[in-house]
Amino acid sequence: MMIKKVVLLLLCIQFSFLAKSQEFIPLWQNGKKPNYNGKKVTDSLFNERIWRVATPGIYAFLVPKAENTGTSVLIVPGGGYERLSYLYNGFNFAKWYNGLGINVFVLIHRLPHQADLVNKQIGPVQDAQRAMKLIRSKAAAWNILPDKIGVMGISAGGHVASTLSTHVKDESLVNDTLDKYSCRPDFMVLLSPVITMGKLAHAGSKKNFLGADTTAVNVELFSNELQVTSFTAPTFMVHALNDSTVKVQNSLMFYEALISKKVNASIHIFPQGGHGIRLDENPGSTDLWMNLLELWLKEMKLVTPVTFK
């Protein structure tokens, strides 16, 4: 028990150091942040979670050229649309992806409860769309392939990610040079994702995201199992049957929608693991999920070595 506490303490120290030293790239320049009502908010960081975001952006974890596959993934942390667990759900996964030669960008997006948003629901996806465009615009400079940029969403971050991959409308247009780039992800990884805003929704995410607008039209619009089309990217999904936070039916409904639209999809439901399955030290067969993800990435030819000049 003491060893585990020491390891946890060392990880926390390491994460805190990374958060301070890792390059942070703002998404919106020259006052062009859309959906802004003029109210000033400040960043709020407490207990290793972000509770309010004044400057949306991405933390970049780039792979050295010699190890680079050219593939990239935008990670959207969880937090019930109330906060962002950017260390545990973001930086922690970044190190694993980097080990496969995959570049990582951890998204810090605005949250629906913020006072500076006009339309509170589209704030997170606007930032996610902008992040995808920003990454594509830097493809040459960062030695990444613009057609191998995916998204990973954990918990409520899975709702942001699946919205990015199911909603065709570009909410991030601001009449600048990034407008010409696509915001569609090329692949998607969803871990314990919030998908629906219907009867099986995660109550906290639904409350924070929809607010008072729980009309049938709005619930349907943001129930992403109902929005799957051929636009939706190939998807890898993981959920635990004993997840008491986000019901496993969220993943099952989304998978059924994917295969009905003939979208390449892989789903893995494990009996144990709870919510937000860990990277390692999971109970029983759940501990295999990272191996399965790695094999899927290889199967999708996303970790093929690339030579950059």
N, C-alpha and C positions, 0 to 999 in steps of 0.2 A: 504493500500500500504506500509506504514511504517513497519507494522508487518511482511509482506512478505519479505521485505528487511532485517530485523533483523534475521528472520529465515534462509534466504539464507546465510547471513554472518556467522551465527553460524554453518551451515552445512559445509561451506567452511573451517572454522577453524577446525571443527571436522575431515574433510577429510584430511586436511594437517597434523594433528596430527597422524591420522591412517597411512598415507603414511610413516611417519617417524618411527612409532613404530611397524608396522606390519612386521612379519618375511618375508624376501625376500630370496628365494632359487634359486641360479643360476642353469641353466639347463645343462651347459656343464662344465666339470671339466678337469683339467690337460691339458689345451690347445687343447682339442679335438673338439672344435667348428667346425663343417663342413661348407663347402661353404665359407671359409674365405680366402681372398686373401693376407693377411698380412698387409693391410693398417690399421692404428690405427684410430679409431673414438672415440669420447667422448659422454657420455650421454647428451642429451639436454632436459631440462624441462622448459617450459614456459607457462604461463597462464593456469596452471593446466592440461597441456597436455604434453605428451612425443613426441618429434619430432625426436629423434635419440636414438638408443639403442646400447650401447657398450656391455652390459652384459645381454643377454636374461635370463628371469627367471619367477618365479611365486610368487605372494603374497598369503600366506596360511591363510585361515580363517577356523580353525578347530572347530568343535562343541564339547562341553563337553560330556564325555562318557555317562552320564545319559540321554542326550537329542539326542544322535546320532542315526540316522537311518542307517548309513553305506553308504548312497548314497553320491556321490560327483559330482560336476560340475566344469568344466574348463570354465571360462568366457573369451571370446575374445572381447576386446573393439573395438568400431568403430573409424573412423577417416579418411576414404577415402584412406587408405594405405599411407597417408602422415604423420599422427600423431596417437597417442593413447589417447582416452578420458578415461583414466583408472579410474578416480574417479567417474564420472557421470555414465559411462557405466560398471564400474567394482565394485568398493567398495560399491557403493550404492545398487546394486543388491545382493552383498554378504551378507549384513545384513538381507535382506528379506529371502534369502535361509537358512541362519543360523537359523532363526526363525522357519523353518520347520524341523530342525534337519539335514539339508543337508550341508556337508562340501563344501567349495568353494576355488577355486584357480584362481586368476586373472592373465592372461597371459600377459607378457611384451615381445613381439616378435620383431625381427628385421624388419625393413621397407624396401621395395624394392628400395627406392631412395638412400640407404646408400652406401658409397664408398667402404666399406669393404666386399661386397658380390661379389662372382664370378657369380653365377646364381641368379639374383635379384628376380626372381619370386618364387623360392622355399624356400627362406629364412623364410617367415612367417610360412609356413606349416611344415618346418623342426622343428621349435621351438615348434609348436603345437603338433606334433607327439612326440617329446621328452618329452614334459610336460605330456602327457598321460602316457607314459612309466614310468616316474619318480613317478607319483602319484600311479600307480599300484605297483611299486617296494616298496613303503612305506606303502602298505595296512595294514600290521600287526602292524607296529609302530604307524600309525595314526588311527587305528580302522575304516578302511573303507573297503567296499566290492569291490573286483577287477572287478566284473561283473556288477556293478552299478555306472559306471563313465561316465558321459555325458559331452556334450559341449554346451555352449550357445554363440551365435554370434550375435552382434548388428551391423547393417549397414555393413561396409566393413568387420567387424569381422565375419559377417554372411557368407562372401565368404571364409574366412579362415576356419570357422567351417564346412561349407558344402564341402569344398575341403578335409578336414580331414575325412569326412564321405562318400566321393564318390571316391576318388583316392586311389586305393589299394596299389600302390607302396610305400614302406617305404623309405623315403628320409633321414631318421635320423640315419642310421646305421653308427657307428663309432668304431666298434669292441671293445665294452666294455660290462659290465654286464647287461646294460639296453637293449641291442639289443634283448634279448629273450622275452621281454614283448610286448604285442599287443598295437598298437597305435589307434585302432579302438574305437570310442566312442560307448557306449551302448544306448544312447539316445541323442536327439538333440533338442535344443530350438533356434528358429531363430526369431529375432525381427527386422523388417524393413530391411531384409537382401539384400545385393548385391549378386546376384546369377549368372547372365549372363555376358559375355563379348561381346555379340552380339549387335544387333541394339538397344535393350532396356537397355543397360548397363548404369550404373551411370558413367558419363563422367570422373569425377575426379578419381574415383577408377580405371577405365580402363586405363587411361593415366598413372597413377602412377604405376600400376601393370604390364601392358604389355610393357610400354615404346614404343620403336620403333618396337618391334616384334608383329605386328598386322596381321600376316599372317593368312589365313583361318584355318590352322592346329592349330595354337596356340590359336586363338579365340575359336575354338571348344573344345580344350582340357580343357580350363579353364572356359567354360560355363557349370556350374555344373548341369544344368537341363538336359544336354546331357550325363552326366556321372553316373546317378543313376543306381544302380544294387542291387542285394540282399544283398550286402555288406553294403548298406546304413542303418543307424540306424533309429528306430522309431522317428518321428519328430512332434514337435508342432510349428506352425508358426503364427505370428501376423503381420499385416500390416495395414496401414491406406490408404483408397482410395484417400485421399487428400495429400498424401505424394508427395511433389514437388521435392524431392531430389532423392530418389530411387523409380522408377516406381513400382506400385503394381504388374505389370505383372511378375516381378522377382519372387515373391512368388507364383503367380498363375501357372507359368510354372513349377516351382519346385514341387508344389503339384501334378500337373497332371502327372509329371514323376514318382513321388513316388507311386501314386495309380496304375499307369500302370505297375509298377514292384511289385505290391502287398506289398509295404512297409507300415506299420502302420503309418498313418499320420492324423493330425488334423490341420485345418487352420481356422483362424478367421480374416476376413477383415472388418474393421470398417469404417464408413463414415468419421470420423474425427480423429484427433490425430497427423497429420503431420508426420514428420520424427523422428525416435527414440522415440517412444511413451513413455511417462513418467510412473513412478511407480504408481503415484496417481494424483488426481486432473485433470484427463483427461475429455474432453468434452463428454457429453451424454453417450451412451452405451460403449464407449471406456474404461470407467473407470472400466469395468468388467473384463478386460483382465487378471489381476493378479489372480482374483478368478478362472477364467477358467484354468489358468496354474496350480494353486494349485490342482484343481480337476483332471486335467489330470495326474499330478504326482502321485496322490492317485490312480487313475484308473490304472496306470502302475505299481502300487505297489512299488513305489520308496520312499515313506515316511512311510513305515511300521516300527514300532519300532523294534530295534535289541538289544539283550543283549550281551555285550562284556565282556569277562572274564578279 
